[in-house]
Each structure stands twice: as structure tokens, then as C-alpha cells.
Amino acid sequence: MATVYIETSVVSYLTSRESGQVIALSRQMLTKRWWGEGRLSHELFTSQFVIDEASQGASESAGKRLAVLDEIPL
């Protein structure tokens, strides 16, 4: 099984509200689609750096990002 490093932009696209900008919205949609299907055939991992970065910003948004990262091994 292939491994995939989950970095901050992945969880940001996955958890943020839909963008009004076409490129950002398409990235969000592709990320959500991959998260629902593609990730199942990969072994995911992340790093403490990503957790530290994802914990910054508005507490509600950070909480959503951290909830996703909580299920991914370091």
C-alpha cells in the first residue's frame, strides 16, 4: 500500500467553508473527493509540524483541522 504524507493544505481544503474563488473551490472539491475515496487505498501519515501549523488561527477552524489530523499517525 502506498503511503501519503498529509500536510496542512490538505486538511485546510478539507475542513474550510467553500471558497468563492474557482481555483480554490476546485481544490476543495478534489480534496474532499480524494478524502472520501482515494485515501482508503493509501496509508496516511503526518508530522508534528503539520499539527502545530494546523492548530494556529481561529479556534473553531483549528479544531476542525485537528480533529481530522487526530486520526492520522505521526
N, CA, C and O atoms as CSV, one atom per row, in Angstrom:
chain,resi,resn,atom,element,x,y,z
A,1,MET,N,N,0.846,-1.171,0.000
A,1,MET,CA,C,0.000,0.000,0.000
A,1,MET,C,C,0.898,1.243,0.000
A,1,MET,O,O,1.842,1.333,0.785
A,2,ALA,N,N,0.606,2.167,-0.857
A,2,ALA,CA,C,1.379,3.404,-0.951
A,2,ALA,C,C,1.101,4.296,0.253
A,2,ALA,O,O,-0.003,4.301,0.797
A,3,THR,N,N,2.115,5.046,0.659
A,3,THR,CA,C,1.944,5.988,1.766
A,3,THR,C,C,1.792,7.405,1.223
A,3,THR,O,O,2.344,7.749,0.177
A,4,VAL,N,N,1.034,8.219,1.954
A,4,VAL,CA,C,0.810,9.612,1.576
A,4,VAL,C,C,1.001,10.480,2.807
A,4,VAL,O,O,0.402,10.240,3.856
A,5,TYR,N,N,1.847,11.493,2.663
A,5,TYR,CA,C,2.072,12.470,3.725
A,5,TYR,C,C,0.982,13.526,3.649
A,5,TYR,O,O,0.836,14.204,2.632
A,6,ILE,N,N,0.224,13.663,4.715
A,6,ILE,CA,C,-0.856,14.656,4.777
A,6,ILE,C,C,-0.284,15.929,5.374
A,6,ILE,O,O,0.117,15.966,6.537
A,7,GLU,N,N,-0.256,16.975,4.550
A,7,GLU,CA,C,0.262,18.247,5.026
A,7,GLU,C,C,-0.896,19.216,5.251
A,7,GLU,O,O,-2.052,18.898,4.972
A,8,THR,N,N,-0.573,20.377,5.748
A,8,THR,CA,C,-1.582,21.309,6.241
A,8,THR,C,C,-2.601,21.725,5.189
A,8,THR,O,O,-3.781,21.862,5.510
A,9,SER,N,N,-2.189,21.926,3.960
A,9,SER,CA,C,-3.159,22.386,2.958
A,9,SER,C,C,-4.255,21.356,2.714
A,9,SER,O,O,-5.383,21.724,2.386
A,10,VAL,N,N,-3.940,20.066,2.869
A,10,VAL,CA,C,-4.955,19.026,2.671
A,10,VAL,C,C,-6.076,19.183,3.690
A,10,VAL,O,O,-7.250,19.213,3.320
A,11,VAL,N,N,-5.727,19.284,4.964
A,11,VAL,CA,C,-6.775,19.419,5.983
A,11,VAL,C,C,-7.439,20.786,5.923
A,11,VAL,O,O,-8.597,20.926,6.317
A,12,SER,N,N,-6.738,21.778,5.446
A,12,SER,CA,C,-7.350,23.104,5.290
A,12,SER,C,C,-8.405,23.080,4.193
A,12,SER,O,O,-9.513,23.581,4.387
A,13,TYR,N,N,-8.069,22.502,3.040
A,13,TYR,CA,C,-9.065,22.384,1.963
A,13,TYR,C,C,-10.229,21.503,2.391
A,13,TYR,O,O,-11.375,21.759,2.023
A,14,LEU,N,N,-9.941,20.482,3.156
A,14,LEU,CA,C,-10.963,19.530,3.583
A,14,LEU,C,C,-11.966,20.139,4.554
A,14,LEU,O,O,-13.150,19.806,4.506
A,15,THR,N,N,-11.513,21.021,5.428
A,15,THR,CA,C,-12.365,21.499,6.519
A,15,THR,C,C,-12.871,22.933,6.370
A,15,THR,O,O,-13.754,23.349,7.121
A,16,SER,N,N,-12.341,23.685,5.433
A,16,SER,CA,C,-12.753,25.087,5.327
A,16,SER,C,C,-14.085,25.219,4.585
A,16,SER,O,O,-14.489,24.335,3.830
A,17,ARG,N,N,-14.748,26.346,4.825
A,17,ARG,CA,C,-16.009,26.579,4.103
A,17,ARG,C,C,-15.693,26.810,2.636
A,17,ARG,O,O,-14.581,27.201,2.281
A,18,GLU,N,N,-16.688,26.563,1.784
A,18,GLU,CA,C,-16.469,26.645,0.344
A,18,GLU,C,C,-16.035,28.039,-0.075
A,18,GLU,O,O,-16.607,29.047,0.341
A,19,SER,N,N,-15.018,28.065,-0.902
A,19,SER,CA,C,-14.461,29.315,-1.391
A,19,SER,C,C,-15.311,29.875,-2.527
A,19,SER,O,O,-15.987,29.134,-3.241
A,20,GLY,N,N,-15.266,31.171,-2.676
A,20,GLY,CA,C,-15.935,31.823,-3.795
A,20,GLY,C,C,-15.029,31.925,-5.012
A,20,GLY,O,O,-15.466,32.371,-6.073
A,21,GLN,N,N,-13.773,31.518,-4.871
A,21,GLN,CA,C,-12.817,31.575,-5.967
A,21,GLN,C,C,-12.759,30.207,-6.652
A,21,GLN,O,O,-12.675,29.174,-5.988
A,22,VAL,N,N,-12.803,30.215,-7.958
A,22,VAL,CA,C,-12.925,28.980,-8.723
A,22,VAL,C,C,-11.774,28.004,-8.456
A,22,VAL,O,O,-12.016,26.817,-8.241
A,23,ILE,N,N,-10.560,28.474,-8.467
A,23,ILE,CA,C,-9.420,27.568,-8.284
A,23,ILE,C,C,-9.423,26.971,-6.883
A,23,ILE,O,O,-9.233,25.767,-6.717
A,24,ALA,N,N,-9.638,27.808,-5.882
A,24,ALA,CA,C,-9.671,27.306,-4.502
A,24,ALA,C,C,-10.826,26.331,-4.313
A,24,ALA,O,O,-10.663,25.298,-3.665
A,25,LEU,N,N,-11.981,26.646,-4.868
A,25,LEU,CA,C,-13.142,25.764,-4.755
A,25,LEU,C,C,-12.872,24.415,-5.424
A,25,LEU,O,O,-13.238,23.369,-4.890
A,26,SER,N,N,-12.235,24.443,-6.586
A,26,SER,CA,C,-11.941,23.168,-7.255
A,26,SER,C,C,-10.954,22.336,-6.445
A,26,SER,O,O,-11.068,21.112,-6.398
A,27,ARG,N,N,-9.991,22.988,-5.809
A,27,ARG,CA,C,-9.059,22.254,-4.946
A,27,ARG,C,C,-9.781,21.657,-3.744
A,27,ARG,O,O,-9.492,20.532,-3.335
A,28,GLN,N,N,-10.719,22.410,-3.181
A,28,GLN,CA,C,-11.501,21.887,-2.062
A,28,GLN,C,C,-12.309,20.671,-2.493
A,28,GLN,O,O,-12.346,19.660,-1.792
A,29,MET,N,N,-12.949,20.774,-3.641
A,29,MET,CA,C,-13.787,19.674,-4.123
A,29,MET,C,C,-12.945,18.428,-4.420
A,29,MET,O,O,-13.338,17.314,-4.075
A,30,LEU,N,N,-11.792,18.620,-5.057
A,30,LEU,CA,C,-10.919,17.482,-5.344
A,30,LEU,C,C,-10.393,16.840,-4.060
A,30,LEU,O,O,-10.301,15.616,-3.960
A,31,THR,N,N,-10.053,17.668,-3.091
A,31,THR,CA,C,-9.558,17.145,-1.815
A,31,THR,C,C,-10.640,16.332,-1.120
A,31,THR,O,O,-10.371,15.237,-0.626
A,32,LYS,N,N,-11.858,16.857,-1.075
A,32,LYS,CA,C,-12.961,16.140,-0.427
A,32,LYS,C,C,-13.262,14.833,-1.149
A,32,LYS,O,O,-13.560,13.821,-0.515
A,33,ARG,N,N,-13.185,14.857,-2.458
A,33,ARG,CA,C,-13.430,13.636,-3.228
A,33,ARG,C,C,-12.350,12.600,-2.937
A,33,ARG,O,O,-12.656,11.432,-2.698
A,34,TRP,N,N,-11.080,13.026,-2.956
A,34,TRP,CA,C,-9.989,12.098,-2.663
A,34,TRP,C,C,-10.099,11.570,-1.237
A,34,TRP,O,O,-9.860,10.388,-0.991
A,35,TRP,N,N,-10.459,12.439,-0.300
A,35,TRP,CA,C,-10.577,12.036,1.099
A,35,TRP,C,C,-11.652,10.970,1.264
A,35,TRP,O,O,-11.506,10.049,2.067
A,36,GLY,N,N,-12.719,11.098,0.509
A,36,GLY,CA,C,-13.811,10.135,0.604
A,36,GLY,C,C,-13.515,8.800,-0.053
A,36,GLY,O,O,-14.043,7.770,0.365
A,37,GLU,N,N,-12.667,8.810,-1.090
A,37,GLU,CA,C,-12.417,7.594,-1.855
A,37,GLU,C,C,-10.938,7.207,-1.900
A,37,GLU,O,O,-10.574,6.092,-1.526
A,38,GLY,N,N,-10.105,8.109,-2.346
A,38,GLY,CA,C,-8.704,7.818,-2.625
A,38,GLY,C,C,-7.875,7.454,-1.418
A,38,GLY,O,O,-6.966,6.629,-1.509
A,39,ARG,N,N,-8.177,8.057,-0.299
A,39,ARG,CA,C,-7.343,7.806,0.879
A,39,ARG,C,C,-7.470,6.379,1.393
A,39,ARG,O,O,-6.597,5.891,2.111
A,40,LEU,N,N,-8.547,5.722,1.029
A,40,LEU,CA,C,-8.778,4.370,1.517
A,40,LEU,C,C,-7.754,3.369,0.983
A,40,LEU,O,O,-7.545,2.312,1.579
A,41,SER,N,N,-7.123,3.701,-0.127
A,41,SER,CA,C,-6.128,2.795,-0.700
A,41,SER,C,C,-4.703,3.256,-0.408
A,41,SER,O,O,-3.758,2.835,-1.076
A,42,HIS,N,N,-4.554,4.123,0.595
A,42,HIS,CA,C,-3.243,4.631,0.978
A,42,HIS,C,C,-3.075,4.582,2.492
A,42,HIS,O,O,-4.042,4.646,3.250
A,43,GLU,N,N,-1.837,4.467,2.898
A,43,GLU,CA,C,-1.506,4.574,4.315
A,43,GLU,C,C,-1.108,6.029,4.561
A,43,GLU,O,O,-0.149,6.527,3.971
A,44,LEU,N,N,-1.844,6.698,5.426
A,44,LEU,CA,C,-1.616,8.120,5.667
A,44,LEU,C,C,-0.687,8.332,6.850
A,44,LEU,O,O,-0.676,7.541,7.794
A,45,PHE,N,N,0.087,9.400,6.792
A,45,PHE,CA,C,0.872,9.834,7.940
A,45,PHE,C,C,1.045,11.343,7.871
A,45,PHE,O,O,0.883,11.947,6.811
A,46,THR,N,N,1.372,11.943,8.999
A,46,THR,CA,C,1.582,13.380,9.088
A,46,THR,C,C,2.746,13.645,10.037
A,46,THR,O,O,3.455,12.716,10.425
A,47,SER,N,N,2.944,14.891,10.408
A,47,SER,CA,C,4.059,15.224,11.294
A,47,SER,C,C,3.607,16.205,12.375
A,47,SER,O,O,2.548,16.826,12.280
A,48,GLN,N,N,4.427,16.319,13.380
A,48,GLN,CA,C,4.144,17.279,14.444
A,48,GLN,C,C,4.125,18.705,13.895
A,48,GLN,O,O,3.371,19.547,14.382
A,49,PHE,N,N,4.941,18.975,12.897
A,49,PHE,CA,C,4.951,20.296,12.273
A,49,PHE,C,C,3.577,20.638,11.712
A,49,PHE,O,O,3.100,21.760,11.879
A,50,VAL,N,N,2.939,19.679,11.048
A,50,VAL,CA,C,1.604,19.903,10.475
A,50,VAL,C,C,0.591,20.145,11.592
A,50,VAL,O,O,-0.256,21.032,11.478
A,51,ILE,N,N,0.670,19.370,12.661
A,51,ILE,CA,C,-0.247,19.565,13.788
A,51,ILE,C,C,-0.057,20.948,14.396
A,51,ILE,O,O,-1.033,21.633,14.701
A,52,ASP,N,N,1.188,21.358,14.571
A,52,ASP,CA,C,1.460,22.691,15.120
A,52,ASP,C,C,0.898,23.782,14.217
A,52,ASP,O,O,0.285,24.737,14.695
A,53,GLU,N,N,1.106,23.638,12.924
A,53,GLU,CA,C,0.620,24.644,11.970
A,53,GLU,C,C,-0.905,24.654,11.912
A,53,GLU,O,O,-1.515,25.722,11.858
A,54,ALA,N,N,-1.521,23.480,11.924
A,54,ALA,CA,C,-2.979,23.384,11.845
A,54,ALA,C,C,-3.663,23.916,13.093
A,54,ALA,O,O,-4.834,24.293,13.045
A,55,SER,N,N,-2.952,23.951,14.198
A,55,SER,CA,C,-3.554,24.431,15.447
A,55,SER,C,C,-3.604,25.953,15.539
A,55,SER,O,O,-4.211,26.502,16.458
A,56,GLN,N,N,-2.974,26.625,14.602
A,56,GLN,CA,C,-2.974,28.091,14.601
A,56,GLN,C,C,-4.240,28.629,13.951
A,56,GLN,O,O,-4.907,27.926,13.193
A,57,GLY,N,N,-4.563,29.874,14.251
A,57,GLY,CA,C,-5.719,30.516,13.641
A,57,GLY,C,C,-6.937,30.441,14.534
A,57,GLY,O,O,-6.839,30.153,15.727
A,58,ALA,N,N,-8.087,30.704,13.939
A,58,ALA,CA,C,-9.357,30.700,14.666
A,58,ALA,C,C,-9.583,29.342,15.322
A,58,ALA,O,O,-9.364,28.299,14.706
A,59,SER,N,N,-10.020,29.369,16.572
A,59,SER,CA,C,-10.135,28.122,17.337
A,59,SER,C,C,-11.114,27.123,16.720
A,59,SER,O,O,-10.861,25.919,16.759
A,60,GLU,N,N,-12.208,27.588,16.161
A,60,GLU,CA,C,-13.178,26.674,15.549
A,60,GLU,C,C,-12.572,25.980,14.324
A,60,GLU,O,O,-12.718,24.770,14.152
A,61,SER,N,N,-11.899,26.750,13.485
A,61,SER,CA,C,-11.257,26.182,12.296
A,61,SER,C,C,-10.121,25.252,12.682
A,61,SER,O,O,-9.975,24.171,12.113
A,62,ALA,N,N,-9.324,25.668,13.641
A,62,ALA,CA,C,-8.212,24.834,14.108
A,62,ALA,C,C,-8.745,23.525,14.678
A,62,ALA,O,O,-8.160,22.467,14.449
A,63,GLY,N,N,-9.832,23.587,15.408
A,63,GLY,CA,C,-10.425,22.377,15.972
A,63,GLY,C,C,-10.843,21.388,14.906
A,63,GLY,O,O,-10.664,20.181,15.074
A,64,LYS,N,N,-11.399,21.882,13.806
A,64,LYS,CA,C,-11.797,21.007,12.700
A,64,LYS,C,C,-10.577,20.353,12.062
A,64,LYS,O,O,-10.582,19.156,11.777
A,65,ARG,N,N,-9.537,21.144,11.840
A,65,ARG,CA,C,-8.319,20.590,11.235
A,65,ARG,C,C,-7.686,19.547,12.148
A,65,ARG,O,O,-7.264,18.484,11.693
A,66,LEU,N,N,-7.623,19.861,13.441
A,66,LEU,CA,C,-7.001,18.930,14.391
A,66,LEU,C,C,-7.800,17.642,14.549
A,66,LEU,O,O,-7.226,16.578,14.782
A,67,ALA,N,N,-9.122,17.731,14.424
A,67,ALA,CA,C,-9.955,16.534,14.520
A,67,ALA,C,C,-9.635,15.562,13.377
A,67,ALA,O,O,-9.611,14.348,13.579
A,68,VAL,N,N,-9.394,16.095,12.196
A,68,VAL,CA,C,-9.018,15.245,11.061
A,68,VAL,C,C,-7.631,14.645,11.296
A,68,VAL,O,O,-7.415,13.456,11.059
A,69,LEU,N,N,-6.699,15.469,11.758
A,69,LEU,CA,C,-5.334,15.001,11.964
A,69,LEU,C,C,-5.219,14.024,13.123
A,69,LEU,O,O,-4.275,13.236,13.172
A,70,ASP,N,N,-6.150,14.063,14.044
A,70,ASP,CA,C,-6.095,13.200,15.209
A,70,ASP,C,C,-6.134,11.719,14.846
A,70,ASP,O,O,-5.644,10.878,15.600
A,71,GLU,N,N,-6.707,11.406,13.710
A,71,GLU,CA,C,-6.849,10.009,13.287
A,71,GLU,C,C,-5.696,9.541,12.406
A,71,GLU,O,O,-5.699,8.404,11.934
A,72,ILE,N,N,-4.700,10.419,12.180
A,72,ILE,CA,C,-3.600,10.084,11.287
A,72,ILE,C,C,-2.321,9.926,12.120
A,72,ILE,O,O,-1.984,10.809,12.908
A,73,PRO,N,N,-1.619,8.822,11.951
A,73,PRO,CA,C,-0.392,8.608,12.730
A,73,PRO,C,C,0.724,9.584,12.347
A,73,PRO,O,O,0.821,10.053,11.212
A,74,LEU,N,N,1.565,9.866,13.356
A,74,LEU,CA,C,2.740,10.727,13.120
A,74,LEU,C,C,3.852,9.903,12.516
A,74,LEU,O,O,4.929,10.430,12.239
